[in-house]
Every structure is written in structure tokens, then in C-alpha cells.
Amino acid sequence: MKRIAVVILFLFAVTLNAQSGWRSLFNGKNLDGWKELNGTAKYYVEKGVLVGETVAGSPNSFLCTDEKFSDFILEYEIKVDTNLNSGMQIRSESYPEYHNSRVHGYQVEVDPAPRAWSGGIYDEARRQWLYSLERNEKGRKAWKNFQWNKFRVEAIGNSIRTWLNGVPCADLIDNMTLKGFFGLQVHGIGNDKKLEGIKVRMRNIRVMTADLEKFRTPNKNEILQFNYIPNTLSEREKKEGWKLLWDGKTTTGWRGAKIADFPAKGWEIKDGILTVLGANGAESANGGDIITTGKYGSFELECDFMVTEGANSGIKYFVDPELNKGEGSAIGCEYQLLDDEKNADAKLGVNGNRTLASLYDLIPAVNKRFNGVGEWNRARIVVKGNHVEHWLNNQKTVEYERGTQEWRALVAYSKYKIWPNFGEGKTGHILLQDHGDKVSFRSIKIREIK
């Protein structure tokens, strides 16, 4: 009698799925429709649950669907041991030309560690973190250790949004990959035999691919939206007051820091990328710095940048081009751009205050996550009156108050001590520095704070 009841409940669930547009991706019996890629972790079915188990000596393993999906709404439940990081690949790929068939693409994170970024979006084997939960405290509290956790993922066009136990976690705009497979990750454990046998469990895996507009969750803008499509503004960004500080095509809105027009040499605009060209590392000796034609006071600035090996540059704000009309760079507060490993400037200054994402020569950056030389990274500068923050790839690296006794003491001990009231102006230009090294920029956008 009990067995008959279970069968009836299963048939009832299948009927409900069919009526609502859902389709099960896991039959609860075997791994039909799935295949393992890259690693040798153990995948099997236990009491109707899909189980992945760690194996020493294996790289990251992925149990992937044979079928590929473009637009979809996906739901699933996961339970994992607290000492195992995992995730669900979406719109992912694997082919020989890419790092010997390495699985790559968007991963909806499973992170039971104290960092608690479950529901965030990691770009596996490509760009790393696209949407951490550094700035989403409610999302960080949604994960429940030792329990089943329900995920919902809505990928429609260039929008990817995630929920964990009903709490919104990520809101991403990106178009790098618009179709691919799903895949459950079992993270590699190296050769540590003590970590063998750790399990991640998944169940109730279902997908919807039709009538998505009817079933998608209304967007209440409860969490931040991150846009990774170069030189664009999403509709939400426009409503929130964001503007492109560089249009991705022309020199409109920019000029030389010490000349009336845009430099005739030393800078290149190509394929939506603005690049300061290399010139033997000399400061402002080729094309020279460029600044915005407008001035800004309280604002939020975002900019993607890419440094080449050994490169040095910077993003400056509260710049007054009248302060230094001689050789060298224009004067202002500087978000340092640097290859810390190969450029000697990283070892100068005090306690690392000339390294990447630092307030140059004043305050060293902490908590840095750098995607690497030759990769795109995102700088963020927030100014609210005298309060200033630096962020690198959505992690805060510097925070300070201008105009305080502590601020003036820092300035007095720096190279800026010769400039009266340095960094205390109400407004100033924003500057991209020519330091004689090749550095590229794109997606430069700003939102003024009233």
C-alpha cells in the first residue's frame, strides 16, 4: 500500500510539472541525460537523490546535462557538507579548443563557508567573480547549513537573476554566453585523503523554457544590478541616473589635462576600448593624461581596466589641472592601477600604499581580489561628500574621510604635501593617467549623488 502511495504522489508531481510548464531534469533513478566532464569525482543516485562525492587527485568535476539551454527558469535543491564548495553551472561549455575541454561558464555558487556567497555568480575558468555577495547582506544570510536549500535561476536574454530560499542573491546583465549546459560541480580537493568522500546532494531539478515572461519573477530592484556588457547602460542603470562617461567610440567629453583638445597621439580608440599606449614608462610624456571636460563632487564611478605586464597608471579624481602645469601628471586623489608583481612602484611608498587599488601614496589597499594581468578588472570609486571608498572587483579596498586631522597628517607625510589643501576641493575633474605603459579602459560610467 505504501509503495502504491509513493507512485501516486510521483505521478501527481509529474502531472503538476507538465501543467505548469516545468520539466524534470533528473529521473530519480539513474544519470540518464547527464555526463561527467573534466574530473573523476563519484556521481550516483541514492534514495532518489543525485549525489556527488569528492575523490583525491581529481580536478574540479562536473556532471553535465547532455542538453543545452538558452533562456530558462531553473529550480533545484542542494545540501552539502560544510567543508565543500560547490556550484551549478548554467549556460556553460566544454570544447577542445578551450583549455583542453575545460568546463567554463556561469556558475551559481554554493558556499557554506563563513564568507557565505551562495547564490552569487562565478565565471568558471574565465572571468572569475561576476556577482559576489559582498554587497548583499540579506543574500549572505539565506544559506542554511545542514539543510536542503532551494535555488531559483532565471536566465532570459542577457539577464541572469538568482534566488536562494526565496531571497534575491544576484542580478547580472551579461551576454558572453547565451546558451549552454547545466552542470553540478564537485570541487577538487587536491591529494588530501582526509577530504575524500565529502558529498554534495541535489534533488527536485526542474526547468522551464516556454512562456518565461509569464512566469518570471517581477523585478523589484531589491539588490544591486551589475552590468558587464561593455560600454552600455541597462534600463535600470538609466533610471538610477547612471551615464556613460565615455561613449565607447569618440573623444567626446574628454580632453588633455594640460591642453584644450584630446591628445593627438599616445591614446587609441579601437573596438570599444580606450587605451593609453606604452612609451617607456615615462610619466605624462607621450600623449599625456586625459581628463573629463566636466567636474564632479559626490559621485559613484565604475570603470573596467586591463593592465599589461609591469604597467603603471591611475584613475584620479578631484583633479585640478591648474596645480601642475610643468612636467609630470596632473594632481588629484589617485586610485592606483599597477601590476604589483612586476612594477617597482609597488615596493615604494609606505606599507604598500602604492599598490593596486590603493589611494596612491596615502592609504594601502586591503582585501584585494585581482583577476590578473591581461584580464579585465572593475574599479569603483564612491564619493559622498568627504567620505570616499575604493573597490576592486566588487570588494572594498580603501575607505577614508577627506578634510580630517588624520587626512591632513597623511598628506603631510606624502608627495602631495607641497600642494595646499590637497584633495579637499568640492569638485574636480576625473583623470586617466598616461604613465608610459599600456593600459586599457572601457565601460566608464558615472552616477552623480545629490
Buried (B, 14 or more C-beta within 10 A) or exposed (E): EEEEEEEEEEEEBEEEBEEEBBBBBBEBEEBEEBBBBBBEBBBEBEEEBBBBBBBBEBBBBBBBBEEEBEBBBBBBBBBBBEEBBBBBBBBBBBEEEEEEEBBBBBBBBBBBEEBBBBBBBBBBBBBBBBBBBBBBEEBBEBBBEEEBBBBBBBBBEBBBBBBBBEBBBBBBBBEBBEBBBBBBBBBBBEEEEEBBEBBBBBBBBBBBBEEBEEEBEEBEEEBEBBBBEBBBBBEBBEEBEBEBBBBBEEBEBBBBBBEEEBBEEBBEBEEBBBBBBBBEBBBBBBBBBBBBEEBBBBBBBBBBBBBBEBBBBBBBBBBBBEBBEEEEBBBBBBBBBBBBEBBEBBEEBEEBBBBBBBBBBBBBBEEBBBBEBEEBBBBBBBBEEBEBBBBBBBBBBBBBEBEEEEBBEBBEEBEBEEBEEBBBBEEBBBBBBBBBBBBBBBBBBBBBBE
